[in-house]
Amino acid sequence: MAHLVFDGHDLWFHSVNDAWLVRAIFDHIEAMIRADRFLPLPPELIEYAFNYYTWDAAQPLPLHPDVTPAAGAGEAPADAAPLSGVAFLTHADTDLLNLRAARDTLPADFGPVTGVALGSVRGEEQMQSLLAGAVGEAQIVLVRVHGRFEAVPGAARLLAHARTRGQRLLLISGTNEPDPELAALSLAPLPVLDSARAYLAASGWPNLRELLLSVSDSLRLTAYGAQPRRRWRCTACTTRTSRKAWTPRRRWPSGNAGAARPPRRPAVGILLYRAHALSGNTGFIDALVTALDDAGADALPVFTTSLRDTDERGDPHALALLRGQDGPRVDAVISTLSFAMTEVQGGAVTPAGEAVGAFARLGVPVVQGLTTGGPRGPWATSARGLNPLDTAMNVALPEFDGRLISVPFAFKERVGDGAGEAAARLVADPERAERVAGVAVRLARLRHVPNSEKRVAFVFTNSTAKASQVGNAVGLDSAASLLGVLRALRDDGYDVGTLPATSDELMHALLDRATYDTTLLTPAQLERAVLVPRERYAAWFADLPDAQQRRMRQQWGDPPGQAYLSGDSLALAGLHFGKMFVALQPPRGYGMDPDAIYHTPDLPPTHHYHALYRWLREPPAAGGSARTRWCMWASTARWNGCPARASA
C-alpha cells in the first residue's frame, strides 16, 4: 500500500509490489511538482488507485437534456478568469503527438493550447479536475471521441461546463464520419464541425495546425488565415527513406557478371498506420527494421490508412506496394495494423471471404506484430498478459484475415511532462522485436525450401495423460484428420515416409511407441521414445530466466525431474513419418489433483513439457528434432549455427 497527499488531495495505491509501479508513482509526483498543481492520474496508475474510504466509483451522469447534472457541475465561479486558447481532448495518441509539433508553429498571440488523452480519463473526478484547470478555461474545446460520447467519464460535466461558461464545444467522431448525435450536442456551427472533421481526417501535424487556425478564425474571429487541408498523395505509401535503402539492396550491381552472386537476403514488408508515420510515432518500426536487418533480412515499411482501403478487386492498396510484376516483392509481411479486413459478424458465423483471399493472392505469410494500448510494466507483471481490448483488436479480429499471431513487441509509453496531455508513443521492447523478426524471417526462408526438405511437427492433445484420451476432440476423429493431412502433404511433395492404411493403424502405432499413461507404459516403450540426454536438457534448462528456473525446481525438482525417464534421459512420446513427427503433448503436471493441473494458470511447466517444445525448435546439431531445417538453410554466418534467438 502507498498513501500520497498532494495539494490537499489524498491518493491511495494498492498492490505496489513491482519496481515499475514505484517508478510510475514517483514519475507522477515529479510531474505534479513541475506543473505546480495536482494532476489526474495517468492510465497505468488508475487501476492501482483507490479511495481509502470507499472502493465504489462515482456513477456516470446521463446526457439526456431533461436530467440535471450533479450539483456544482458546470457552475462558473464568481471570480472565473476569462476564457482563452484551445483544448483538444482525443482518444488518439497520434493526435497529441501532432499537437505537440503543431503548437510550436502557431502565432505567438494564439493563446494556450492544451492536449488531453481521453483514455487517461477514467472517472468523474478526473474530468472535474480537468475542468478546474486549462480545459475549463479554454475558449474552444475540441473533442475527438471513439465510440459514444456518453461513454467518456464525466461527459455530462464537460457538456454542462461548456454551456455554463460559454465555451465553443466541437464533438467529432474518431471514425472521421459525420455523426448527427455528436453534432446535436456540439456548441458550434455545423460548417465549422465539418471543416474540423475534414482537417482531422487528412491527418498530420500541418493539417492540425491549420485546423487550430481555422477554428480560431471562425469562432474567436481572429484573422490568422488558415490554409486548405493538405491532401496526401497516397493512402498507402512507402517512405522515401525506405525506398532509397531498399532499391540498392535488392539490385545486383551491374558489371559483376563474372562474380559469384551472394545469397539473396529475404525481404519482409511491414504494414503500419499512416497516422503513426505522419505523427513521427515510428520508433517501434525502426526497432523492427533493425531487428530484421540483424536477422539477415531487408525490410520495406508501408504505411496505410487501413486495410479496408481497397481497389476494385478487393485487395488493400497497401498490398499493391508489396507486389511486383512477377510475384510478391517480399517473402513475408509483418502487420502492426489492428482489427480485421473482413466484417466480423458478432454472434454469428463470419465467412472467410475476400479478406483471406487478398492475402492468399499476395502469396506470402502475414505475421501479426502485436502493439498494446498500455505500457510494458503492467503487461510484464500481469498474469493475464494482454487486456481484453488488446486481445480483441490485435489477436482475435486479425485472425479472421488469416494472419499468424506472434507476440507483443511495442508498448505505449507516456512522453512529455506527465500533464493532462500525457501523449504516448509506441516503444519497442528489443527482445520482443527480435522475436517477431525471427518468426517472420524463418517463415520467409521457409518459402524457398523445397517441400521435400521441410519438416513438420503435429502435437496431439493428451488430456489427463491417458492413452484413451490421445487426440480427444468432441465430435471429431483427429486421427483420421491427421492421416488426411499427411496424405495431402505427400501429394504436395513432402516426405511423409510410409503411411498407415487406416487411422486406427496410425493411432495404434503411436500408442505402441510410447505414451505418458503410467498404467500402460513399459520400460521397452521408454527406450523406443525420443530421448533427450540429461546433459543436453541441463543446457536448455540453463537458458531459462532465473525466476522460471526457481519455480520449476520448487514444483518439479532439479532437472530432469523424476517422471518419464529412460535412464538419465527424458523420454518424449512421438513417432516419425518420414520428415513428419507426430508428438503427444506431455502432461502439464503430475502427482497432484488433476483439476489443479489443468486449471491453475500459473503452474510452471514440467521438465518434460519444456523439453518437448525445446526439442522441436532445435536443429539436429543442437540435439533437436530437425523440424527447423529451414533455420539451418541460412545465408549468413550468424544464422548457420541457429542460435537460440533464431529459433525462439
KATANOR-V416348 format. One record per pair of residues at least 24 apart in sequence whose C-alpha atoms are under 6 Angstrom apart, sorted by the first residue. I is the first residue (numbers start at 1). J is the second residue. If there is no record, write none. Layout:
BEGIN
I:J
I:J
END
This chain:
BEGIN
12:49
12:50
13:48
13:49
14:48
20:377
31:417
31:418
40:126
42:120
43:120
61:156
63:156
73:157
74:160
74:161
74:164
83:137
83:138
83:139
84:138
84:139
85:111
85:112
85:113
85:138
85:139
86:113
86:138
86:139
86:140
86:141
87:113
87:114
87:115
87:135
87:138
87:141
88:115
88:142
88:143
89:115
89:116
89:118
89:143
90:117
90:118
90:143
90:144
90:145
91:117
91:118
91:119
91:145
93:423
93:424
94:279
96:423
97:279
98:205
98:279
102:205
102:209
115:421
116:420
116:421
117:421
122:153
123:153
124:153
124:154
127:154
139:167
140:167
140:168
141:169
142:170
143:171
144:172
144:173
144:174
145:173
145:174
146:174
176:201
199:229
204:278
204:279
235:304
235:305
236:303
236:304
236:318
237:302
237:303
238:301
238:302
263:635
265:297
266:297
267:297
267:298
267:299
267:330
267:331
268:299
268:330
268:331
268:332
268:333
269:299
269:300
269:301
269:333
270:300
270:301
270:302
270:333
270:334
270:335
271:302
271:303
271:335
271:336
272:303
272:336
272:337
273:303
273:304
273:305
274:303
274:304
274:305
284:426
284:427
284:428
288:433
291:434
291:437
292:437
307:341
308:341
315:358
331:364
331:444
332:364
332:365
332:444
333:366
334:366
334:367
334:368
335:368
335:369
336:369
338:393
338:394
339:393
339:397
339:398
340:397
340:398
355:401
356:401
356:402
366:403
367:403
367:404
367:405
368:403
368:404
368:405
368:406
369:406
370:407
370:408
370:409
371:408
371:410
371:411
372:411
373:412
374:411
374:412
375:411
375:412
375:413
376:411
409:433
438:646
446:630
451:493
451:494
452:493
452:494
452:495
455:579
455:580
455:627
456:580
456:627
457:580
457:581
457:582
458:582
459:582
459:583
459:584
459:585
460:584
460:585
461:585
462:585
465:516
465:517
465:587
466:517
467:517
479:503
495:578
495:579
496:577
496:578
496:579
496:580
497:577
497:578
514:573
515:573
526:566
529:571
529:572
529:573
530:571
530:572
531:569
531:570
531:571
532:569
532:570
533:569
534:568
534:569
552:604
560:607
617:647
END
